C-alpha cells in the first residue's frame, strides 16, 4: 500500500502540474485575445485572488474534518471546470467566473493529496520517509511543468491558445474521477467544528519552530514572485533575447527548479533551521548581481531559480515533519495562505519599484530587503534559543482525544 499510494501521488502531481503550467503559460495571452485590457485583466485576477484566499485558509480544516479525498475531488472538479470555461470565454464576466472556479479549485486541492498520503503512512515511514515523499513531489512538479512548457513551445504554431487550455481543463475531470474511485478516504473522528480546527491551526502556526517555517515560507514566496514577475523583461532587455526564445528560457528555469528540489537530499544532514536562512541569503546575494551584464544576469536567474526550488522543497519537508496528523491539511492550507499573501505583496512591491526605479533595481532592492528580513529572523531565533534552550523551536502539539489522522 505504501508504494501504491506514493506512486498515485506522483502521477496526480504530474498530471495536475502539467495542466496548471499550460494554463499559466497562456492565461494572459488568451485574455488579451478575448478583448480584455490590462486593467480588466488585473480586476479579474484580483477578484479571483481574493475569493481564492477566502477559501484557502479554511479548506484544510474542511479536509481534516470531512475527508481529504472529498475536498481533493471537489478541488479537481472545480479546477477543471474553471479551465474549460476559461478556454471558451470571450467576455469579462465569463473570464472572471472561470478564474474564480480555477482559484477555488486550487485552494481546495492545495494540501489535500500530500496530507492524505502522509497521514496514512506517517507512522510507517517516519520523518525520513516524509522527506523522501516531499522531495519526489517537488521534483515531479517541476519536471511536469517543464514538460508543459515544452509542449506549449512546440505546439504554439499548430494549436490555438484556447484549445490548449480546454485540453488542460478536460484532463483534470477524469483525474478527479480516478481519485474518487481509486484513492482511500482519510477522515478524522474529531467532534470539533471547522472553526475550532482552524483556530488551533492558527495558534500552532505562530508557535515555536513552525512560526519560523511560516516566515521562511513568506520570504521564499516573495523572492519567487520577484523572479516570476521580472524574468521576461530581464531576459529581453538585459540579456538581449528575442521574445520567441522565452519558451526555452522557461524550460531551463523549470529544469533548474527541479534540480534544486532534488538537491535537498544533500542538505538533510545540516538541518533545515540552518540551511533555510543560509539559502535565503545566498539567493538574495545571487539576485543582487542582476544587471551586471548579460552573462551575469542570465547566470543569476538560473541560480536563483535552482535555489528557490531547493528552498521551497526543504521548507515543505520540514513543515510536513512538524505538522501533526490531525491538523496536517489545516496547517498546509494556512502555509499556502501565507505564501499567497507574500506573493501578492511581492507583486505589489516589485511592480512599484519597477515603475519608478527600473526592473534591475527592483530585483536588487527586493533581494536586499529579504536578506535583511532573513537575518533579523535568524538573530531573533538565536536570542530566543539562548534565553530558553529547552523549549525554543519546539512546536505546540495537538492530539484530540480519539483522533489519530
N, C-alpha and C positions, 0 to 999 in steps of 0.2 A: 504493500500500500504506500510505503514511503516513496519509492521510486515512481510509482504511478502518479501520485499527487504532484511531485516536483516536476515530472515530465509534462503533466497537464498545465501546470502553472507556466512553464516555459513556453508552451505552444500558445497559451492565451495571451501572454505578454507580447509575443512576437506578432500575432495577428492584430491585436489592438494597436500596438506601436506603429505597425505598417500603415493601418488605416488612418491613424491620427496624424502621421507625418505627411501623408499625401494631402490631407486637408490643410495642415499648417503651411505647406509649401505653395498652396494655390488659393488660399482664402481671400487675400486682398485682391488678387488679380480677378477672381470671379465676381467680387462685389463691384469692382470698377467696371467690368464688362456688363454688369447688370444695371449700370447707370447711377450708382451711388457716388458721392463725392467724398473727399477726405473727412469733412465734418460729419456726414451721415454715417460713414463707416465707424468713426470714433464713438458716435452716440450708440449705435447698435452693439458695438463691443462693450461699451460701458454698462449698458443695461444688462447684457449677458453676464458680465463680470460681477456686478452687484448681486444679482439673483443667485448666481452660482456660489458665491461666498456665503450667502444666507443659508444655502442647503449644505455646503461642505462641512461646516462645523458640527451640526447635529447628525449628519448622515452616518458617521461612525458609531454613534450611540444607538441609532436605529439598527445598525447591523449587529452590534453586540447584544441587543435585547431581542430583536425579532428574527435574526438569522442572517448570516453574512452571505450565503448563497442567494437569498431572496433579494437583498439590496444590490448584489452584484448583477443579477439578471435584469432588474429594473434599470440599473445604470446603463447596461449594454443596449437594451431596447431603446431607451430614450436617446442615447448617443447615436445609434444607428438611424433612428427616425430623424434626428436633427440633421445629420449629414445628407440624408435623402432629400429632405425639404430644402436644405441649403443648395443642393445641386440643381433643383428645379426652380429655385427662387428667382424672381425678376422684379421684385418691388421691395421697398424699405421694410414694410410690415412683415413680409414672409421671411426676409433675411433675418430680422430681429427675432421672430418666433423660432426660427431654425437655430439661431445661435443660443437662445435660451434653453432649448431642448438639449443641444450639444453640451452646454456648460453644466446643466443639472445632471445630465447623464454621467459626465466626467466626475462630478462631485460624488455621486453615489458609488461609482466604480473605484475611486482612488485607493482606499485602504482595504477594500473587501477581499480581493483574491489572495494577497500575501497573508492577511490575518487569518483567513480560513485555513490555509495550508499550515502556517506556523503554529496556530493554536492546536491543530490536530497532531502535529509532530514534535512540539517543543520538548516535551519530556523525553522523547526518544532520541532526538538529535542534539539537544543542548545548545549552548551559545556558539560553539564552533560550527555546528550544523546550520544555525541561523545565518552565520556569516557566509557560509558557502551558498545558501539559497539566495540571499540578497545579492551577492556578487553575481550569481548566474542571472538573476532577474535584470540587473542593470546592464550587464554585457549584452544580453539578448535584446533588451530595449533599444540600445544604441545601434546594435547591428541591424535590427529590423528597420530602424529609422534610416540608416544608411542605404538599405535595400530600397526603401520607399523613395529616397532622394534620387537614387539611380534610375528607378522606374519612371519618375516624373521627368527626369532629364532625357531619357531615351525615347519616351513616348510622346514628348511635347509636340512633335510635328504630325503625329498620327491620331491622337485622341484629344478632343476638346476638354477644356478645364472642367466644365460642368459634368462631363461624362466620368472623368476620373473620380470626382467627389461622390457621385452617385454610386459608383462601383465600391468605393471605400465604405459608404454607409450600408450598402447591401451586404457587405462582408460581415458586419457586426451582428446582424439579426440571426443568422444560423449559428453564430458563435454563442449568442445568448441561449438559444435552444439547446445546444450541446452542454452548456454549463448547467442548465435546468435539469437535463435528463441524466447526465453522467457524473456530476460532482456531488459529493456528500454535503449535507447541510451541517452548519455549525451554529447552534443556538444556545444561549445561556439559559440558566434556570433562575436567574435573579428576578425578584419581585419589584426591584427598583424601577422608577419611571425613567424615561429617556432624559428628562431634565436633570434628575439626580445623578445619572451616569455621567452626563456631560459636565455637571458641576464638579464631580470627583476627578474627572479627567483634567479639567482646567486647573484645579488645585495641584494635581500631580505635575502639570506642565510648568509650574513656577517653583518647583521644589528640587533641591539638590542638583545632581548631575543632569537631570532632564531639563532643567531650566537652561543650563549651558548648551545642551543639544539644540534647544529651540532657538537660542540666539545664534548659534552657528548655522542652523538651517536658514535663518533670515539673512545672515551675511552672505552665505553661498548663493541664495536666491537673488540677492541684489546684484552680485557680480555676474551671475548668469544672465540676468536681464540686460546688463550693460553690454555684454557680448552679443546677445541676440539683436539688440537694437542698433548696434554700431558696426557689425562685421561687414555688412554690404557697402555702406559708404566708405569705410576704410579700405575695403578690397578694391573699389573703383577709383577713389580719389587719391589715396596714399600709395597703395601698391601699384595701381595703374592697370588693373584687369578690366576686360570688357564685360558687359552685362551677361553675354551668353556663357561666360566662364563661371558664373556664380553657382550653377548647379554642381559643378565639380568641386568647387570650394566647399560647399555644404557637405558633400560626400566625404571630403578629407576631415572636416570638423567632426562629423558623427563617428568616423573611424577613430579619431583621436580621443573622443569621449569614451568609446568602448574600451580602448587600450587603457585609459585612466581607471575605469571601473575594474578591469581585470587586474590592474596593478595593486589593488588593495590587498591582494594575497601576500604581498611583500611588506606591508606596513603593520600587520596584525601584532607582531611581537613588540612593537613600540608603544602600543596603546593609543586609542582614539583621542584621549584627552591631551596627548602630546602632539600627535600628528595633525589634528584638525587646525589648531591655531598656527602651527608652522606652515602647513599647506596653504592656509588662507593668506598669510603674509607673503609667502613665496609667489602665489598667484598675483597678488597686488603688485609685487616687485616686477614681475614679468609684464604686467599691463602698463606699468609706468614707462616702459620702453617704446610704447606705441608712438609713432610719429618720428622715430629716429631713423627714417629711411625705409624704403620698400621692403628690403630683406628682413630688417629687424622687426617691422610691423607684422609681416607675414609669420615669422617665427614666433612672435609674441602671441598672436591669435591662436595658432595651433597649440602652443604650450599651455595657454590659458584654458583652452577647451579640454585638453587632457587632464589638467589639474582639477578643473571643476567637475569633470566626470569622476575622478578619484574621490574628491571631497563629498560629492553628493552620495556616492555609494557608501563610503565609510561612515558618514553621518547616519544614513539609513540603517546600516548594520548595527551600529551602537544603539541607536534609538530602539530598534526592534528587540535587542537584547535586554533593554531596560524596561520596555513596556510589559505590564502584567497581562496575562492571557485574557482575564476578564474585561480588560479595557483596551485591548490591542487596537481594534478598529476605531474606537473613540479617539485614542491618542494619535493614531495615524492621520485621522481627519483633522485633528487640531494642528498637527505639524504641517499638514498640507495647507490649512488656512493661514498659518504663519508665513509659509512660503509664498502663498498667493499675495498676501498683503505686502511683503517685502518686494516682490516683483512689481507690484503696482507702484510702490514708492520709487523703485528703480527706474521704471518708465518715466515717471513724472520728473524726477530729479535729472536724469540723463537728458531728457528732452529739453528741459530748460537750459541746462549747461551747454548743450549742443547749439541751441538757438543763439545764445549770447557770447559763447567762447569758441565755438567750433568743435567738431566731433573728436579730434585728437585730444584737445584739452579736457573735454568732458570725460573721456575714458580715464585720463590720468588723475583728475581730481576725485572721481568716484573711487578709483583704486586706492588713492591715498586716504580717503575718508574711511573705507572699510578696514584698511590696515590699522589705522588709529583705533577704531572701534574694537577690532580683534585684540589688540594689545591691551586695551583697557579691560576687556573681559578676562583675559588671561591673568593680568595683575590682580584683579579683584578676586578671582578664584584662588590664586596663590595666597593672598592675605587671609581668605576665609579658611583655607586648609591649614595654614599656620596657627590661626586662632582656635580652631576646633577640629583637630585632625581626625577625631573618632567618627564624626558624622558628616564631614564635608564630602560632597559628591555622592552621598547615598540618597537614592530616590525614595520617596514615600511609597509604601506598598499598599495594595488594595486587594483583598481577597474576601468577597462576600460569603456569608455562610451558605453552604450547599452549592457553591459555584467553583468550577474549575474549567475555564474556557472549553 
